[in-house]
């Protein structure tokens, strides 16, 4: 096809057709007198040409530039046309370069298809875009790049302007879409007008964005909004330059405001809930010549209908709280930042201070309101810190880990409440759930409640995920070392209101040797599953965990493991499972990692389960799970008969002893052990064992011994009892403490062998080990405690024992 371009000289328009950047193609421009790769048609010329290929739009672009001089002559104001007609269908750019005095202002007014500003590098859906540059003297400032179908209706500029319209080769657009008008000086770089109708939003940028705003310049955005609507301003990205004089700021002119203009820093929260139209201006400063920095701004204006409950405020009283923050945000925050085109939900801490995210701190009272159609999008995330640096100040205090009513009363779903519990190395943390108790969330017993607790124990070196727990289980208490983070997370509707009880308590306790100790008080009718912490990743090396399981007095517990072996191989040390009942003489069951775990067994008393890890070889992790069930104790019929028979035998023996004693009393000889004041019982040359004198010491006086008691051992031997064996080991049957069984240290775990020579020689009897004792005669009706009467006897002359007995016989 042949094309003819005819340019009038008065139009001052130049057309240039040139190749696209890139490799030189085979397509060329054919004229009568030759073939060219670039064609420039000047004002007053008439040129006819063709292309040597059928698809020139793939290889060529076209620029049509019109120069307009408004300094030396009148300006051709009015609609701007796409001139000249009859151009080939190539990707083309129309450029209008308008020269004007800085004392005058130019206005670009766009038709019904208003403009939408885009960021550099962003494209327009229809590939049609406008670019506006301000030209003052020799300096050019990029006001912005725009697509069609937006809210920007007018742009007023100081001095000259360079306006560009980029059209794709297939575009059928025949009009420029704007006109140029003359205006008085605006006394600032530019004014951009944006008309917002109905619920909508607009995103705008400072000139030269993302490069710097010109030094010490001023520009204004005018927002035309129906008075029945509400507008809010949000700064999404900004930076500040280094000012030598003045201060960079944002000024608002809001009709009806008593303090116009309202001045804000760029770092401030910007005005929100503005009724109707307003102006916003950006003011630069005098920059440091050596290090000017960059002033830039990208912001959004959101227009909404006023909410039905916009005047409804909610009281959030955090005045009595300490070390707590409450953040109200959209779901998915902070990882998901909503698009600027998404419907907005605002939280306001006063009528003009609103944002998508609002953080409240403890120690104050807030009255908040919401500008949001669908408040189900909103969530609350709160965090509270509790610390202890000295156990003397913390021990005995009980802290409630419950969500404050100030949060539960808000009409917003609580997403997460985090408690950070901090303590020094020798102070540990105890978490209790005395009434609700906790259930460990594992595959065999999943939580099905509206909220759960995630507990993590952390040090700078390691992190132990203790587990996920929910109310309604068997775990009454968890003691943990190190710093603890407890996160309450909600599910479903998840609103923790006053009807859902919370009873989690926390206190600081002295140091414990295990990493974690669980106290379990199961429901006798339930089957309880318990699992080592750190879930599928296994216990960290050298960590010890204990469980104390309470067994009701009339119940028997059944303990079993969910697998046969620990399933690990140790690189260093040994892994152990220890089981021991809390009763005198109980056998301790110990299994190593290379041994089978115990078979299911019955436990008749409270018992401990301890799991301690070694350093496993690569790709093996220690994860153990066990279960506990309960059943009523069964009493065997044989045992009942044996008890009845034993009671009968004891009754018979008792009657026999009673009869013998009665008979003896009738012919009873005088009591033995009568004190004889005429015998010297002190051996010569021997010093007493006691420091006190005999008159001050009752160690030499025995109480009266009935002869029936003296010979009572013969009666016991006649009943078949056997004296204790000599040199036979007997286990310790005394009381057992409340500490878990302790496996040997990792570096010393070897089989313990008893020494064959375990007997000890008795200590030789020294002179001081011997002392002389006399016997006191207890008179009828005299208390055993009346030993003070013997203090009157100061000598060692006593009646011989035998003589005393004979005298008593004579009396009889």
QUIFENKA-V26650 format. One record per residue. SS is DSSP state (H for helix, E for strand, - for the rest). PSI is psi in radians with two decimals (* if undefined). OMEGA is omega as a letter, one per 20 degrees, with the letter a starting at -180 (999 if undefined). Layout:
BEGIN
SS_PSI_OMEGA, SS_PSI_OMEGA
END
This chain:
BEGIN
-_2.59_a, E_2.47_a, E_2.42_r, E_2.16_r, E_2.14_a, E_2.06_a, -_2.26_r, -_2.53_a, H_-0.58_a, H_-0.33_a, H_-0.33_r, -_0.82_a, E_2.44_r, E_2.36_r, E_2.24_r, E_2.22_r, E_2.15_a, E_2.85_a, E_2.63_r, -_2.67_r, -_2.48_r, -_-2.93_a, -_2.55_a, -_2.08_a, -_3.07_r, -_-0.17_a, -_2.40_a, -_2.99_r, E_2.23_a, E_2.13_r, E_3.05_r, -_-0.65_a, -_0.25_r, E_-3.10_a, E_2.29_a, E_2.74_r, -_-0.23_r, -_2.42_a, E_2.23_r, E_2.12_a, E_2.08_a, -_2.94_r, -_2.38_r, -_-0.07_a, -_2.71_r, E_2.00_a, E_2.36_r, E_2.38_a, E_2.88_r, E_3.00_r, E_2.60_a, -_0.00_r, -_2.88_a, -_-0.24_a, -_1.18_a, H_-0.39_a, H_-0.32_r, H_-0.34_a, -_-0.39_a, E_2.65_r, E_2.86_a, E_2.40_r, E_2.29_r, E_1.91_a, E_2.27_r, E_2.15_r, E_2.24_a, E_2.13_a, E_1.91_r, -_0.14_a, -_-0.85_a, -_-0.21_a, -_-3.13_r, -_2.64_a, -_2.46_r, -_1.32_a, -_2.77_r, E_-2.82_a, E_2.51_r, E_2.19_a, E_2.75_r, -_1.79_a, -_2.52_j, -_2.90_r, -_2.98_r, -_0.32_r, -_2.63_r, -_2.74_a, -_1.52_r, -_2.83_r, E_2.17_a, E_2.67_r, E_2.14_r, E_2.27_a, E_2.22_r, E_1.93_a, E_1.85_a, E_2.09_r, E_2.27_a, -_2.78_r, -_2.57_r, -_-0.20_r, -_-0.13_a, E_2.85_r, E_2.57_r, E_2.57_a, E_2.20_r, E_2.02_a, E_2.18_a, E_2.63_a, -_-2.86_a, -_-0.48_r, -_1.44_a, -_3.06_a, E_2.74_r, E_2.14_a, E_2.45_r, E_2.80_r, -_2.71_r, -_2.36_a, -_-0.28_r, -_2.57_a, -_2.83_r, -_2.56_a, -_-0.68_a, -_0.16_r, -_0.23_r, -_2.14_a, E_2.65_r, E_2.54_r, E_2.25_a, E_2.21_r, E_2.43_r, E_2.38_a, E_1.86_r, E_2.06_a, -_-2.08_a, -_0.01_a, E_2.43_r, E_2.28_r, E_2.25_r, E_1.85_a, E_-0.65_r, E_2.92_r, E_2.40_a, E_2.60_r, E_3.00_r, E_2.97_r, -_1.10_r, -_-2.63_a, -_-0.09_a, E_1.98_a, E_-0.52_a, E_2.62_r, E_2.10_r, E_2.34_a, E_2.69_r, E_2.17_a, -_-2.63_a, E_2.95_a, E_2.52_r, E_1.95_a, E_2.26_a, E_2.47_r, E_2.07_a, E_2.13_a, E_2.44_r, -_2.82_a, -_-0.47_a, -_0.00_a, -_2.43_r, -_0.24_a, -_2.30_a, -_-0.13_r, E_2.71_a, E_-0.49_r, E_0.14_r, E_2.92_r, E_2.86_a, E_2.35_r, E_2.74_r, E_2.37_r, E_2.85_r, E_2.89_a, -_2.37_a, -_-0.13_r, -_0.60_r, -_2.99_a, -_-0.86_a, E_2.87_r, E_2.19_r, E_2.18_a, E_2.33_r, E_2.20_a, E_2.08_a, E_2.10_a, -_2.30_r, -_-2.93_r, -_2.09_a, E_3.11_r, E_2.76_r, E_2.43_r, E_2.25_a, E_2.78_a, E_2.70_r, -_2.69_r, -_2.55_a, -_0.06_a, -_2.37_j, -_0.12_r, -_-3.08_a, -_2.54_r, -_2.43_a, -_2.57_a, -_2.35_r, -_0.64_r, -_2.91_r, E_2.34_r, E_2.84_a, E_2.50_r, E_2.27_r, E_2.19_a, E_2.07_r, E_1.97_a, E_2.42_r, -_2.48_a, -_-0.31_r, -_-0.10_a, E_2.92_r, E_2.34_a, E_2.55_r, E_2.50_a, E_2.33_r, E_2.22_r, E_2.06_a, E_-0.49_a, E_2.26_r, E_2.79_r, E_2.80_a, E_2.59_r, E_3.04_r, -_1.89_a, E_2.40_r, E_-0.70_r, E_2.69_a, -_-3.09_a, -_2.34_r, -_2.39_a, E_2.95_r, E_2.30_a, E_2.40_r, E_2.37_r, E_1.92_a, E_2.00_r, -_2.32_r, -_-0.14_r, -_2.39_a, -_-0.15_a, -_0.76_r, -_2.44_i, -_2.61_r, E_2.17_a, E_2.32_r, E_2.60_r, -_2.78_r, -_-0.42_a, -_-0.17_a, -_2.80_r, -_2.22_a, -_2.84_a, E_2.61_r, -_2.93_r, -_0.70_a, E_2.25_r, E_1.99_r, -_-2.83_a, -_2.73_r, E_2.86_r, E_2.58_r, E_2.28_a, E_2.51_r, E_2.17_a, E_2.18_r, -_-2.99_a, -_3.06_r, E_2.06_a, E_2.76_r, -_2.18_a, -_-0.58_a, -_-0.63_a, -_1.38_a, -_-0.53_a, E_-3.00_a, E_2.16_r, E_2.09_r, E_2.75_a, E_2.29_r, E_2.17_a, E_2.97_a, E_2.45_r, E_2.17_a, E_2.29_a, E_2.26_a, E_2.81_r, E_2.55_r, -_2.43_a, -_2.66_a, -_-0.67_a, -_0.57_a, -_-0.42_r, -_0.03_r, -_2.11_r, -_2.62_r, E_2.24_a, E_2.20_r, E_1.79_a, E_1.80_r, -_0.35_a, -_-0.52_a, -_-0.01_r, -_2.72_r, -_2.53_r, -_0.85_a, E_2.47_r, E_2.52_r, E_2.09_a, E_2.19_r, E_2.22_a, E_3.01_r, E_2.69_r, -_2.45_a, -_-0.17_r, -_2.55_j, -_-0.07_a, -_-0.63_r, -_2.02_r, -_2.11_a, -_2.55_r, -_2.64_a, -_-0.31_r, -_-0.21_a, -_2.66_r, -_2.42_a, -_2.60_r, -_2.08_a, E_2.50_r, E_2.25_a, E_2.26_r, E_-0.13_r, E_2.94_a, -_-0.44_a, -_0.06_a, E_1.66_a, E_2.68_r, E_2.92_r, -_-0.44_r, -_2.27_r, E_2.22_r, E_2.20_r, E_2.46_a, E_2.73_a, -_2.80_r, -_0.16_a, -_2.90_r, E_2.30_a, E_2.59_r, E_1.88_a, E_2.73_r, E_2.98_a, E_2.39_r, E_1.49_a, -_2.23_r, -_-0.73_a, -_1.66_a, H_-0.10_r, H_-0.24_r, H_-0.36_a, E_2.64_r, E_2.80_r, E_2.29_r, E_2.15_a, E_2.71_r, E_2.37_a, E_2.39_r, E_2.37_r, E_2.22_a, E_2.75_r, E_2.08_r, -_-0.27_a, -_2.04_a, H_-0.42_a, H_-0.52_a, H_-0.31_a, H_-0.51_a, -_2.36_a, -_-0.36_r, -_2.43_r, -_2.16_a, E_2.35_r, E_2.20_r, -_1.15_r, -_2.69_a, -_2.21_a, -_2.60_a, H_-0.48_r, H_-0.44_r, H_-0.75_a, H_-0.37_a, -_-0.16_r, -_2.57_a, -_0.75_a, -_2.51_r, E_2.26_r, E_2.10_r, E_-0.83_a, E_2.44_r, E_2.17_a, E_2.22_r, E_2.18_r, E_1.95_a, E_2.03_a, E_2.37_r, E_2.84_r, -_3.07_a, -_-0.66_a, -_0.16_r, E_2.27_a, E_3.04_a, E_2.34_r, E_2.23_r, E_2.26_a, E_2.57_r, E_1.39_a, -_-0.63_a, -_-0.84_a, -_-0.64_a, -_2.88_a, E_2.56_r, E_2.30_r, E_2.25_a, -_1.87_r, E_3.09_a, -_-0.67_a, -_-0.37_r, E_1.53_a, -_2.56_r, -_2.42_r, -_0.88_a, -_3.02_a, -_-0.20_r, E_2.83_r, E_2.88_r, E_2.29_r, E_2.17_a, E_2.20_r, E_2.27_r, E_2.21_a, E_2.48_r, -_2.96_r, -_-0.43_a, -_-0.75_a, -_2.83_r, E_2.21_a, E_2.01_r, E_1.72_a, E_-0.63_r, E_3.13_r, E_2.29_a, E_2.65_r, E_2.81_a, E_2.71_r, -_0.60_a, -_-2.49_a, -_-0.16_a, E_2.02_a, E_-0.51_a, E_2.48_r, E_2.15_r, E_2.31_a, E_2.60_r, -_2.93_r, -_-3.05_a, E_2.48_a, E_2.43_r, E_2.12_r, E_2.14_a, E_2.05_r, E_2.14_r, E_2.45_a, E_2.75_r, -_2.78_r, -_-2.34_r, -_-0.68_r, -_0.10_a, -_2.00_r, -_1.65_r, -_-3.12_a, -_-0.27_a, -_-0.28_r, -_1.97_a, -_2.64_r, -_2.28_a, -_0.34_a, E_2.23_r, E_2.81_a, E_2.52_r, E_2.80_r, E_2.34_a, E_2.83_r, E_2.99_a, -_2.42_r, -_2.67_a, -_-0.48_r, -_2.76_r, -_-0.56_a, E_2.37_r, E_2.18_r, E_2.33_r, E_2.10_a, E_2.19_r, -_1.48_a, -_2.78_r, -_2.21_a, -_-0.37_a, -_-0.02_a, -_2.73_r, -_2.13_a, E_2.28_r, E_2.37_r, E_2.50_a, E_2.58_r, -_2.56_a, -_3.06_r, -_0.31_r, H_-2.34_a, H_-0.19_a, H_-0.21_r, -_2.80_r, -_2.48_r, -_2.78_a, -_2.49_r, -_0.43_r, -_2.43_r, E_2.29_a, E_2.42_r, E_2.61_r, E_2.31_r, E_2.04_a, E_2.13_r, -_2.29_r, -_2.12_r, -_2.63_a, -_-0.58_a, -_0.33_a, E_2.78_r, E_2.30_r, E_2.59_r, E_2.10_a, E_2.27_r, E_2.67_r, E_2.61_a, -_-0.17_r, -_2.94_a, -_-0.57_a, -_2.90_r, -_-0.56_r, -_0.46_r, -_2.84_r, -_2.32_a, E_2.35_r, E_-0.71_r, E_2.36_r, -_-2.96_a, -_2.61_r, -_2.43_a, E_2.62_r, E_2.12_r, E_2.36_r, E_2.27_r, E_2.34_r, E_2.60_a, -_1.28_r, -_2.60_a, -_2.37_r, -_0.18_a, -_2.49_r, -_2.38_r, E_2.18_a, E_2.17_a, E_2.29_r, E_2.38_r, E_3.04_a, -_-0.35_r, -_0.17_a, -_2.69_r, -_2.58_r, -_2.73_a, -_2.59_r, -_2.80_r, -_2.35_a, E_2.76_a, E_2.43_r, E_2.13_a, -_-0.21_a, -_2.98_r, -_2.50_a, E_2.83_r, E_2.50_r, E_2.17_a, E_2.33_r, E_2.13_r, E_2.38_a, -_2.71_r, -_-2.85_r, E_1.78_a, E_2.74_r, -_2.90_a, -_2.53_r, -_0.23_r, -_2.37_a, -_2.50_r, -_1.92_r, -_2.02_a, -_2.53_r, E_2.39_r, E_2.88_a, E_2.74_r, E_2.27_r, E_2.92_a, E_2.62_r, E_2.69_r, E_2.52_r, -_2.37_r, -_2.20_r, -_2.15_a, -_2.47_r, H_-0.65_r, H_-0.66_r, H_-0.71_r, H_-0.81_r, H_-0.71_r, H_-0.68_r, H_-0.74_r, H_-0.78_r, H_-0.74_r, H_-0.67_r, H_-0.66_r, H_-0.76_r, H_-0.79_a, H_-0.66_r, H_-0.77_r, H_-0.78_r, H_-0.72_r, H_-0.75_r, H_-0.71_r, H_-0.82_a, H_-0.68_a, H_-0.74_a, H_-0.79_r, H_-0.77_a, H_-0.68_r, H_-0.77_a, H_-0.74_a, H_-0.66_a, H_-0.48_a, H_-0.60_a, -_0.55_a, -_2.32_r, -_2.89_r, -_2.68_a, -_2.47_r, E_2.93_r, -_0.47_r, -_2.36_a, -_2.26_r, -_2.00_a, -_-0.04_a, -_0.05_a, -_2.36_r, -_1.90_a, -_0.04_a, -_2.14_r, -_2.44_a, -_2.47_r, -_0.09_a, -_2.32_r, -_2.54_a, -_2.69_r, -_-0.52_a, -_2.59_a, -_-0.53_a, -_2.76_r, -_2.82_a, H_-0.51_r, H_-0.35_a, H_0.08_a, -_2.27_a, -_0.23_a, -_-0.32_a, -_0.04_a, E_2.23_r, E_2.62_r, -_2.86_a, -_2.37_a, E_2.09_r, -_2.40_a, H_-0.36_r, H_-0.55_r, H_-0.60_a, H_-0.70_a, -_0.23_a, H_-0.44_a, H_-0.48_r, H_-0.65_r, H_-0.71_r, H_-0.75_a, H_-0.57_r, H_-0.35_r, -_0.03_r, -_0.07_r, -_2.62_a, -_2.40_r, -_2.63_a, -_2.48_r, -_2.64_r, -_2.44_r, -_0.60_r, -_2.25_a, -_2.27_r, -_2.29_r, -_2.71_r, -_2.15_a, -_0.31_a, -_-3.06_a, -_2.56_a, -_2.44_a, -_-3.04_a, -_0.34_a, -_2.61_a, -_2.78_r, -_2.47_a, -_2.02_r, -_2.80_r, -_2.73_r, -_2.69_a, H_-0.59_a, H_-0.13_a, H_0.39_a, -_1.63_r, -_2.87_r, -_2.29_a, -_2.14_r, -_2.38_r, -_2.48_r, -_2.36_a, -_-0.44_a, -_1.14_a, -_-0.15_a, -_2.57_r, -_2.38_r, -_2.40_r, -_2.55_r, -_2.44_r, -_2.54_a, -_1.99_a, -_3.02_a, H_-0.65_a, H_-0.22_r, H_-0.27_a, -_2.39_r, -_2.87_a, -_2.43_a, -_2.53_r, E_2.97_a, E_2.38_r, -_2.39_r, -_2.11_a, -_2.06_a, -_2.79_a, -_2.25_r, -_0.04_r, -_2.40_a, -_2.63_r, -_-0.36_a, -_-0.10_a, -_0.97_r, H_-0.13_a, H_-0.38_a, H_-0.46_a, H_-0.25_r, H_-0.32_a, H_-0.39_a, -_1.86_a, -_-0.35_a, -_3.09_a, -_0.33_r, -_2.03_a, -_2.81_r, -_2.27_r, -_2.58_a, H_-0.81_a, H_-0.77_a, H_-0.70_a, H_-0.71_a, H_-0.71_a, H_-0.70_r, H_-0.73_r, H_-0.60_r, H_-0.64_r, H_-0.62_r, H_-0.69_r, -_*_999
END
